[in-house]
Amino acid sequence: MGSPSKYQVPFKLNDPDLLHGESFVHGEWAKAKSGKTFDVVDPGTGQAWIECPTNDGSDVDDAVRSSQEAFEGYRNISPRARAQMLFKWDTLIKENREDIATILVYETGKPRAEAYGEIDYSTGFTWWFAGEAERIQGTVFTPALADRRVFTIKQPLGVTAALVPWNFPIAMILRKASAALAAGCTMIVKPSPETPITVLALAYLAYKAGFPKGALNVLTTDLDKTPELSEALCRHEHIKKVSFTGSTRVGKLVAKICADNLKKVTLELGGNCPVLIFDDASVEQALTATFSLKFRHAGQACITANRIYVQSGIFDSFLERWNAETKKLVVGHGADKTTTMGPVTTPRGIEKALALVQDAKSKGAIVHMGGNKISKDGGYFFEPTVISGVTPDMDIAKEEIFAPVSTFIKFETEDEVVKAANDTSMGLASYCFTKNVDRLWRLFENLEAGMIGLNTGNSSAAESPFGGIKQSGYGKESGKDVAVNEYLITKTGTFTLEGQS
């Protein structure tokens, strides 16, 4: 069971085999060649409870060759067989829901109810892509020349790599790996140093579901070795595609590295997502949806509400109700049943939140509540925060907050607020609330984002294409056809019929 015996593991699992502190390569648990390890910390206490291998560039070749060996056979099995493995994986994840939720709570800090929510949302991907596996089809048609026929076939790219963040580790893996495995590709995952254990549990269950050795490998590493390990994966000759979710800054580096060998890349990067709430909106609908969107996982989501624009006619009353709801939040360890908002996952999150709040205050913003670190049990807790009077020159209006800090901006007209909402280099998601159907359509067309929530704060689902525009990245994950196509090549064949004119 890896190394957990060296630590005080703060929970018990129904199936102890799900808890491993080693990388997963070719169906076996593996240490780093260097022998080095790093600690995984519970954000709710600041205490390390398990260690994992600090893999570096020297560990990459073995893992990639394992995945390449697996690919040579896996690419040729039938789509139905791949679908059956995905369905089995889906079943095993659901059967182990309680244990996976427990691990997730102690890695990310999110409350248990949110951990269940992530699992239930994430298994939508295993289920969806199991169905998509059998719907990969080519074409046959007659071109301009009557004696010719043109046909296309779809083939898997090869070995792929996933570089994933810590905020939704189950969703990130299942969204990427399910599409890759459905297409006939194999995958190597480099999880975030904060959340490797959940990913290792998922890889173990994939192996139990019948995927061949090497089909889904996992290499863990610490923060210092992450750039080296990631670059080695991106540059390896057998890696044909890289899927990255994370910051725009790092995404640009990944794109540059992969460009050297023209590797296919999907990038899901940062967001600075606006919410537009008009006078004619259902206040109840807008409040419920936006509040959940803002404070889920303590505001640590790329699609969270970063800037909340409220029209002047309802601004004061809406803010009053928001403050009242914010006061009801119970901040604590994710394992505590009374907790409704957990800690942020890293100390860096607290440091950034403090800096953003201080900058806003210095430039005239009003802090209605919160804005401070909470000293509690050694964990990384930050007060639920409400700020109004936010202006475009404040850092909090320009940067992705990634903390439980809600910012409010008053507006008068539709044209004004659309211009303000689009005044960002990011374009991941936008949200709007209004009962004017003409306005909804205008906003859908005029807001500059890859995903628009129309009277909803939750627009992500396995059946919907997920991805941004501008500096929020390119490529799509999930959705019909598009996500699987990110892992396929289209090969064209042309032949001439003798005697046909």
C-alpha positions as CSV (number, residue, x, y, z in Angstrom):
1,M,0.0,0.0,0.0
2,G,2.8,2.4,-0.8
3,S,4.0,4.6,2.1
4,P,0.9,5.6,4.1
5,S,2.2,3.7,7.2
6,K,4.8,6.4,7.8
7,Y,2.0,8.9,8.4
8,Q,-1.1,9.3,10.4
9,V,-3.8,8.7,7.8
10,P,-6.8,10.6,9.2
11,F,-9.4,8.3,7.8
12,K,-10.3,4.7,7.0
13,L,-11.5,3.4,3.7
14,N,-13.9,0.5,3.0
15,D,-11.4,-0.7,0.4
16,P,-7.8,0.0,1.7
17,D,-6.4,-1.0,-1.7
18,L,-7.6,2.4,-3.1
19,L,-5.0,4.2,-1.0
20,H,-1.6,4.1,-2.6
21,G,1.4,6.4,-2.3
22,E,3.3,5.3,-5.4
23,S,3.1,6.1,-9.1
24,F,1.1,3.7,-11.3
25,V,3.0,2.4,-14.4
26,H,2.2,-0.6,-16.5
27,G,-0.3,-2.0,-14.0
28,E,2.2,-1.8,-11.1
29,W,3.0,0.6,-8.3
30,A,6.4,2.3,-8.9
31,K,8.8,4.5,-7.0
32,A,10.8,7.4,-8.6
33,K,14.3,6.4,-9.9
34,S,15.7,9.0,-7.5
35,G,13.9,7.5,-4.6
36,K,12.7,10.9,-3.6
37,T,9.2,11.6,-2.3
38,F,7.0,14.6,-1.4
39,D,4.3,15.1,1.2
40,V,0.5,15.3,0.4
41,V,-1.1,17.8,2.8
42,D,-4.6,18.0,4.2
43,P,-5.6,21.7,3.5
44,G,-8.0,21.6,6.5
45,T,-5.2,20.9,9.0
46,G,-1.9,21.7,7.2
47,Q,-0.7,18.2,8.1
48,A,0.9,15.7,5.7
49,W,-0.8,12.4,5.7
50,I,0.9,10.4,2.9
51,E,3.8,10.8,0.5
52,C,4.2,10.2,-3.2
53,P,7.2,9.7,-5.6
54,T,9.0,12.8,-6.9
55,N,9.3,11.6,-10.4
56,D,11.4,13.7,-12.8
57,G,12.5,13.6,-16.4
58,S,14.4,10.3,-15.9
59,D,11.1,8.5,-15.1
60,V,9.3,9.5,-18.3
61,D,10.7,7.2,-20.9
62,D,9.7,4.0,-19.1
63,A,6.1,5.3,-18.6
64,V,5.8,6.4,-22.2
65,R,7.2,3.2,-23.6
66,S,4.7,1.3,-21.5
67,S,1.9,3.4,-22.9
68,Q,3.2,2.9,-26.4
69,E,3.3,-0.8,-26.0
70,A,-0.2,-0.8,-24.7
71,F,-1.3,1.4,-27.6
72,E,-0.1,-1.1,-30.2
73,G,-2.7,-3.6,-29.0
74,Y,-5.4,-1.3,-27.6
75,R,-5.8,0.6,-30.9
76,N,-6.9,-2.6,-32.6
77,I,-9.6,-3.8,-30.2
78,S,-13.2,-3.2,-31.1
79,P,-15.0,0.0,-30.2
80,R,-17.5,-2.1,-28.3
81,A,-14.8,-3.6,-26.2
82,R,-13.5,-0.2,-25.3
83,A,-17.0,0.9,-24.5
84,Q,-17.4,-2.1,-22.2
85,M,-14.2,-1.2,-20.3
86,L,-15.4,2.4,-19.9
87,F,-18.7,1.2,-18.5
88,K,-17.0,-1.1,-16.1
89,W,-14.7,1.7,-15.0
90,D,-17.8,3.9,-14.5
91,T,-19.4,1.1,-12.4
92,L,-16.3,0.7,-10.2
93,I,-16.0,4.4,-9.5
94,K,-19.6,4.6,-8.5
95,E,-19.2,1.5,-6.3
96,N,-16.3,3.2,-4.5
97,R,-18.0,6.6,-4.3
98,E,-17.7,6.8,-0.5
99,D,-13.9,6.1,-0.4
100,I,-13.1,8.3,-3.4
101,A,-15.1,11.2,-1.8
102,T,-13.1,10.7,1.5
103,I,-9.8,10.9,-0.3
104,L,-11.0,14.0,-2.3
105,V,-12.0,15.8,0.9
106,Y,-8.5,15.3,2.5
107,E,-6.7,16.3,-0.7
108,T,-8.7,19.3,-1.9
109,G,-10.4,20.5,1.3
110,K,-13.8,20.7,-0.3
111,P,-16.8,19.7,1.9
112,R,-18.0,16.1,1.5
113,A,-21.2,17.1,-0.2
114,E,-19.1,18.9,-2.9
115,A,-16.9,15.8,-3.2
116,Y,-20.0,13.7,-3.9
117,G,-21.1,16.3,-6.4
118,E,-17.8,16.1,-8.2
119,I,-17.9,12.3,-8.4
120,D,-21.5,12.3,-9.7
121,Y,-20.7,15.0,-12.3
122,S,-17.4,13.3,-13.3
123,T,-18.9,9.9,-13.9
124,G,-21.0,11.6,-16.6
125,F,-17.8,11.5,-18.7
126,T,-17.1,7.8,-18.3
127,W,-20.8,7.1,-19.1
128,W,-20.9,9.5,-22.1
129,F,-17.7,8.5,-23.7
130,A,-18.5,4.8,-23.4
131,G,-21.4,5.6,-25.7
132,E,-19.2,7.7,-28.0
133,A,-16.7,4.9,-28.5
134,E,-19.0,3.1,-30.8
135,R,-20.0,6.3,-32.7
136,I,-16.6,7.0,-34.3
137,Q,-17.3,6.8,-38.0
138,G,-15.7,7.7,-41.3
139,T,-17.4,8.7,-44.6
140,V,-17.7,7.6,-48.2
141,F,-18.7,9.9,-51.0
142,T,-18.4,10.6,-54.8
143,P,-16.2,13.7,-55.5
144,A,-16.4,16.0,-58.5
145,L,-14.8,13.4,-60.8
146,A,-17.4,10.7,-61.4
147,D,-14.9,7.8,-61.7
148,R,-13.5,8.4,-58.2
149,R,-14.6,7.6,-54.7
150,V,-13.3,9.2,-51.6
151,F,-13.6,7.7,-48.1
152,T,-12.3,8.7,-44.7
153,I,-11.4,6.7,-41.6
154,K,-10.8,7.9,-38.1
155,Q,-7.8,6.5,-36.2
156,P,-6.4,7.1,-32.7
157,L,-3.5,9.5,-32.4
158,G,-1.4,7.4,-30.1
159,V,0.0,8.0,-26.6
160,T,-1.3,11.2,-25.0
161,A,-0.5,13.1,-21.9
162,A,-2.8,14.9,-19.5
163,L,-1.4,17.7,-17.2
164,V,-4.1,18.4,-14.7
165,P,-4.8,20.8,-11.8
166,W,-5.9,20.2,-8.2
167,N,-9.3,21.9,-7.9
168,F,-11.4,19.2,-9.6
169,P,-9.0,16.2,-10.0
170,I,-11.6,13.6,-10.7
171,A,-13.4,15.7,-13.3
172,M,-10.2,16.6,-15.0
173,I,-9.0,13.0,-15.3
174,L,-12.3,11.4,-16.3
175,R,-13.0,14.1,-18.9
176,K,-9.7,13.7,-20.6
177,A,-9.0,10.0,-20.1
178,S,-12.4,8.8,-21.0
179,A,-12.3,10.6,-24.4
180,A,-8.8,9.3,-25.1
181,L,-9.6,5.7,-24.2
182,A,-12.8,5.9,-26.2
183,A,-10.8,7.0,-29.2
184,G,-8.3,4.1,-28.8
185,C,-5.5,6.2,-27.4
186,T,-3.5,5.5,-24.2
187,M,-2.7,8.2,-21.7
188,I,-0.1,9.3,-19.1
189,V,-1.4,11.6,-16.4
190,K,0.7,14.0,-14.4
191,P,-1.5,15.0,-11.5
192,S,-1.1,18.1,-9.4
193,P,1.2,17.7,-6.4
194,E,-1.8,18.6,-4.1
195,T,-4.1,15.8,-5.4
196,P,-2.2,12.8,-6.7
197,I,-4.0,10.2,-4.5
198,T,-7.4,10.5,-6.1
199,V,-5.9,10.2,-9.5
200,L,-4.0,7.1,-8.5
201,A,-7.2,5.5,-7.2
202,L,-8.9,6.2,-10.5
203,A,-6.0,4.6,-12.5
204,Y,-6.1,1.6,-10.2
205,L,-9.8,1.2,-10.9
206,A,-9.3,1.6,-14.6
207,Y,-6.9,-1.3,-14.5
208,K,-9.4,-3.4,-12.5
209,A,-12.0,-2.5,-15.2
210,G,-9.9,-4.4,-17.8
211,F,-7.9,-1.7,-19.5
212,P,-4.5,-3.2,-20.5
213,K,-1.3,-2.5,-18.6
214,G,0.0,0.9,-19.7
215,A,-3.3,2.2,-21.0
216,L,-3.5,4.7,-18.1
217,N,-0.3,5.5,-16.4
218,V,0.2,8.1,-13.6
219,L,3.5,9.9,-12.7
220,T,3.4,12.0,-9.6
221,T,5.8,14.7,-8.6
222,D,6.3,17.8,-6.4
223,L,6.0,21.4,-7.3
224,D,9.7,21.9,-8.0
225,K,9.9,19.0,-10.4
226,T,6.6,19.6,-12.1
227,P,8.2,21.8,-14.9
228,E,10.9,19.2,-15.7
229,L,8.5,16.2,-15.7
230,S,5.9,18.1,-17.8
231,E,8.4,19.2,-20.3
232,A,9.9,15.7,-20.7
233,L,6.4,14.4,-21.4
234,C,5.6,17.1,-23.9
235,R,8.9,16.5,-25.7
236,H,8.9,12.7,-25.8
237,E,8.7,11.4,-29.4
238,H,5.9,8.9,-28.6
239,I,3.6,11.5,-27.0
240,K,1.3,12.7,-29.8
241,K,-1.1,15.0,-28.0
242,V,-1.0,17.0,-24.7
243,S,-4.1,18.1,-22.9
244,F,-3.5,20.8,-20.3
245,T,-5.8,22.4,-17.8
246,G,-4.3,25.2,-15.7
247,S,-3.1,28.8,-15.8
248,T,-2.8,30.8,-19.0
249,R,0.9,31.5,-18.2
250,V,1.8,27.8,-18.0
251,G,-0.5,27.0,-20.9
252,K,1.5,29.3,-23.2
253,L,4.7,27.4,-22.1
254,V,3.1,24.1,-22.9
255,A,2.0,25.3,-26.3
256,K,5.5,26.6,-27.1
257,I,7.2,23.3,-26.1
258,C,4.7,21.2,-28.1
259,A,5.0,23.5,-31.1
260,D,8.7,22.4,-31.5
261,N,7.4,19.0,-32.7
262,L,4.0,20.1,-33.9
263,K,2.2,18.1,-31.3
264,K,-1.6,18.4,-31.0
265,V,-2.6,20.4,-27.9
266,T,-5.8,21.1,-26.1
267,L,-5.6,24.0,-23.6
268,E,-8.3,24.9,-21.0
269,L,-6.8,27.9,-19.2
270,G,-7.7,30.7,-16.8
271,G,-10.9,32.6,-16.6
272,N,-12.2,36.0,-15.5
273,C,-15.8,35.1,-15.8
274,P,-18.4,37.9,-15.6
275,V,-22.0,37.5,-14.3
276,L,-24.6,40.0,-15.7
277,I,-27.8,40.4,-13.6
278,F,-30.4,42.7,-15.1
279,D,-33.3,44.4,-13.3
280,D,-35.8,42.1,-14.9
281,A,-34.1,38.9,-13.8
282,S,-35.6,36.5,-11.3
283,V,-33.6,37.6,-8.3
284,E,-34.2,34.2,-6.6
285,Q,-32.9,32.3,-9.6
286,A,-29.9,34.7,-10.1
287,L,-29.0,34.7,-6.4
288,T,-29.1,30.9,-6.0
289,A,-27.2,30.1,-9.2
290,T,-24.5,32.8,-8.7
291,F,-24.0,32.1,-5.0
292,S,-23.4,28.4,-5.7
293,L,-21.1,29.3,-8.6
294,K,-19.1,31.7,-6.5
295,F,-18.5,29.8,-3.3
296,R,-18.3,26.2,-4.6
297,H,-14.9,24.8,-3.5
298,A,-14.2,28.2,-1.9
299,G,-14.2,30.0,-5.2
300,Q,-11.5,27.8,-6.7
301,A,-12.9,27.0,-10.2
302,C,-11.9,28.3,-13.6
303,I,-15.6,28.9,-14.4
304,T,-16.5,30.6,-11.1
305,A,-18.1,34.0,-10.9
306,N,-15.2,36.4,-10.9
307,R,-17.0,39.7,-11.6
308,I,-20.7,40.2,-10.6
309,Y,-22.4,43.0,-12.5
310,V,-25.8,44.0,-11.1
311,Q,-28.1,46.6,-12.8
312,S,-28.7,49.7,-10.7
313,G,-32.4,49.1,-10.2
314,I,-31.8,46.0,-8.0
315,F,-28.2,46.5,-7.0
316,D,-28.8,47.4,-3.4
317,S,-31.4,44.8,-2.6
318,F,-29.5,42.1,-4.4
319,L,-26.3,42.9,-2.5
320,E,-28.2,42.9,0.8
321,R,-29.6,39.4,0.2
322,W,-26.1,38.2,-0.9
323,N,-24.6,39.5,2.3
324,A,-27.3,37.7,4.3
325,E,-26.6,34.4,2.5
326,T,-22.8,34.8,2.9
327,K,-23.2,35.2,6.6
328,K,-24.8,31.7,6.7
329,L,-21.7,30.0,5.3
330,V,-20.0,27.7,7.8
331,V,-16.3,27.5,7.2
332,G,-14.5,24.4,8.4
333,H,-12.8,21.1,7.6
334,G,-14.4,19.3,4.7
335,A,-15.0,16.2,6.7
336,D,-17.1,18.1,9.3
337,K,-20.8,17.5,8.4
338,T,-21.7,21.1,9.4
339,T,-19.2,22.7,7.0
340,T,-20.6,24.4,3.9
341,M,-17.3,25.9,2.7
342,G,-13.9,24.3,3.2
343,P,-10.4,25.8,3.1
344,V,-8.6,26.9,0.0
345,T,-6.3,24.1,-1.2
346,T,-2.9,25.9,-1.0
347,P,-1.3,28.6,1.2
348,R,-0.6,30.4,-2.0
349,G,-4.4,30.9,-2.4
350,I,-4.5,32.8,0.9
351,E,-1.6,35.0,0.0
352,K,-3.1,35.9,-3.4
353,A,-6.6,36.6,-1.8
354,L,-5.1,38.9,0.8
355,A,-3.1,40.8,-1.8
356,L,-6.2,41.3,-4.1
357,V,-8.4,42.5,-1.2
358,Q,-5.7,44.9,0.0
359,D,-5.3,46.4,-3.5
360,A,-9.0,46.8,-3.9
361,K,-9.3,48.6,-0.5
362,S,-6.5,50.9,-1.3
363,K,-8.2,52.0,-4.5
364,G,-11.6,52.7,-2.9
365,A,-13.5,49.4,-2.8
366,I,-15.9,48.7,0.1
367,V,-15.4,45.4,2.0
368,H,-18.8,44.5,3.4
369,M,-17.5,41.4,5.2
370,G,-14.5,39.1,5.3
371,G,-11.2,39.8,3.6
372,N,-9.0,38.0,6.2
373,K,-7.3,34.7,6.8
374,I,-8.9,32.5,9.4
375,S,-6.6,30.9,11.9
376,K,-8.3,27.6,12.4
377,D,-6.7,24.1,13.2
378,G,-3.6,24.9,11.1
379,G,-5.7,24.8,7.9
380,Y,-5.8,27.2,4.9
381,F,-9.0,29.0,5.7
382,F,-10.1,32.4,4.3
383,E,-13.2,34.3,5.2
384,P,-16.1,34.5,2.7
385,T,-15.7,38.0,1.4
386,V,-18.0,40.5,-0.2
387,I,-16.6,43.6,-2.0
388,S,-18.5,46.4,-3.9
389,G,-17.3,49.5,-5.6
390,V,-14.9,47.5,-7.7
391,T,-13.4,49.4,-10.6
392,P,-11.5,48.2,-13.7
393,D,-8.1,49.4,-12.4
394,M,-8.2,47.1,-9.4
395,D,-6.3,43.8,-9.6
396,I,-9.3,41.9,-8.4
397,A,-11.2,43.0,-11.5
398,K,-8.4,41.9,-13.9
399,E,-7.1,38.7,-12.4
400,E,-8.6,35.3,-11.7
401,I,-9.4,35.4,-8.0
402,F,-9.5,31.6,-7.1
403,A,-10.7,32.3,-3.6
404,P,-14.0,32.9,-1.7
405,V,-14.1,36.6,-2.6
406,S,-17.2,38.0,-4.4
407,T,-16.9,41.3,-6.2
408,F,-19.9,43.5,-7.2
409,I,-20.1,46.2,-9.9
410,K,-23.1,48.4,-10.6
411,F,-24.2,49.0,-14.2
412,E,-26.9,51.0,-16.0
413,T,-27.2,49.8,-19.6
414,E,-26.8,46.6,-21.6
415,D,-24.2,48.1,-24.0
416,E,-22.2,49.3,-21.0
417,V,-22.1,46.0,-19.2
418,V,-21.3,43.9,-22.3
419,K,-18.4,46.1,-23.0
420,A,-17.2,45.8,-19.4
421,A,-17.7,42.1,-19.3
422,N,-15.7,41.6,-22.5
423,D,-12.9,43.9,-21.3
424,T,-10.5,41.0,-20.4
425,S,-8.0,38.9,-22.2
426,M,-9.8,35.8,-21.0
427,G,-12.9,34.2,-22.6
428,L,-13.8,31.0,-20.8
429,A,-17.4,31.5,-19.5
430,S,-19.9,34.2,-19.0
431,Y,-23.3,34.2,-17.3
432,C,-26.4,36.4,-17.7
433,F,-29.8,36.6,-16.0
434,T,-32.7,38.3,-17.6
435,K,-36.3,37.4,-18.6
436,N,-36.0,39.4,-21.9
437,V,-35.6,36.7,-24.5
438,D,-34.3,39.1,-27.1
439,R,-31.7,40.3,-24.7
440,L,-30.7,36.7,-23.9
441,W,-30.0,36.0,-27.6
442,R,-28.0,39.2,-28.0
443,L,-25.9,38.3,-24.9
444,F,-25.4,34.8,-26.2
445,E,-24.0,36.3,-29.4
446,N,-22.2,39.3,-28.0
447,L,-20.4,38.0,-24.9
448,E,-16.9,36.9,-25.7
449,A,-16.6,33.5,-24.1
450,G,-16.6,29.9,-25.2
451,M,-19.5,29.0,-22.8
452,I,-22.5,31.2,-21.9
453,G,-24.8,30.4,-19.0
454,L,-28.3,31.8,-19.9
455,N,-30.2,32.1,-16.6
456,T,-28.0,29.4,-15.2
457,G,-24.7,29.2,-13.3
458,N,-24.0,25.6,-14.2
459,S,-23.5,25.0,-17.9
460,S,-20.9,22.2,-17.8
461,A,-22.0,18.7,-18.6
462,A,-20.5,15.6,-20.4
463,E,-22.7,16.2,-23.4
464,S,-21.8,19.9,-23.8
465,P,-18.5,21.1,-25.5
466,F,-16.3,22.6,-22.8
467,G,-13.6,25.2,-23.7
468,G,-12.8,28.9,-24.0
469,I,-11.7,31.5,-26.5
470,K,-9.1,34.3,-26.4
471,Q,-6.4,33.5,-23.8
472,S,-8.6,31.0,-22.1
473,G,-7.3,28.4,-24.5
474,Y,-8.4,26.3,-27.5
475,G,-9.8,22.9,-28.3
476,K,-12.9,21.4,-26.7
477,E,-13.4,18.7,-24.1
478,S,-16.6,16.8,-23.7
479,G,-19.6,17.1,-26.0
480,K,-20.8,15.0,-29.0
481,D,-18.1,14.2,-31.5
482,V,-15.8,17.1,-30.8
483,A,-14.0,15.8,-27.7
484,V,-13.3,12.4,-29.1
485,N,-12.1,14.0,-32.4
486,E,-9.4,15.7,-30.4
487,Y,-7.8,12.3,-30.0
488,L,-8.3,11.1,-33.6
489,I,-6.7,11.6,-37.0
490,T,-8.7,11.6,-40.2
491,K,-7.2,9.6,-43.0
492,T,-8.4,10.2,-46.5
493,G,-8.4,7.5,-49.2
494,T,-9.1,8.0,-52.9
495,F,-9.5,5.4,-55.7
496,T,-10.5,5.3,-59.3
497,L,-13.0,2.9,-60.8
498,E,-12.1,1.4,-64.1
499,G,-14.8,1.6,-66.7
500,Q,-16.7,4.3,-64.8
501,S,-17.1,7.7,-66.6
